């Protein structure tokens, strides 16, 4: 059973460029959340997608946008990259409905995409 | 004041020691509490998941939640060098399945052989 997979593993971009990161959720999961983790910090919530719609968003500017596809996979897009966008970007998946163990299942994370901005 | 606070460490213990990791929080709406372990260059791995106050044990790991004090703990018994990682506490109110998860900054743990 494949877990959460993210691509690419590493990316190097320059200021002002745009980037797209990709995530495939764990089998059976339909909800995808994206997090930004700066060095030495805990993950910070960016947004969550369910049924192809953004249903909650953290304190991130509109430069951060996303998409969820019918197969539940997701993309994170960041425009006009800044040096401060350098971080590990994590995707987490979960089941948004009522599961075998009941509601509110915990999220499972991928290993992230490390984005470096020069 | 941050919603979730955690001593960043680093914490260094000898192999076999009992490790205590702690977090405090300010949002009384939090009901779901999680502990994740994160190895270097890896994503967080779910260790424990508890609802509301009380204790939960899983092998060498015990999670405690004290909602009256807004304080959660993770205990690791018979610590092993393979336990060396960053430990992240996380929590959410989960009034619906929409609620976001808030993480602490993580505690770096080293278990010395």
Interface residues (C-beta under 8 A of the other chain):
Chain A: X4 X31 X33 X35 X40 X41 X42 X43 X44 X45 X48 X50 X55 X56 X58 X90 X92 X94 X96 X97 X103 X104 X106 X107 X108 X109 X110 X111 X112 X114
Chain B: X4 X6 X8 X32 X34 X36 X41 X42 X43 X44 X45 X46 X49 X88 X90 X94 X97 X98 X99 X100 X101 X102 X103 X104 X105 X106
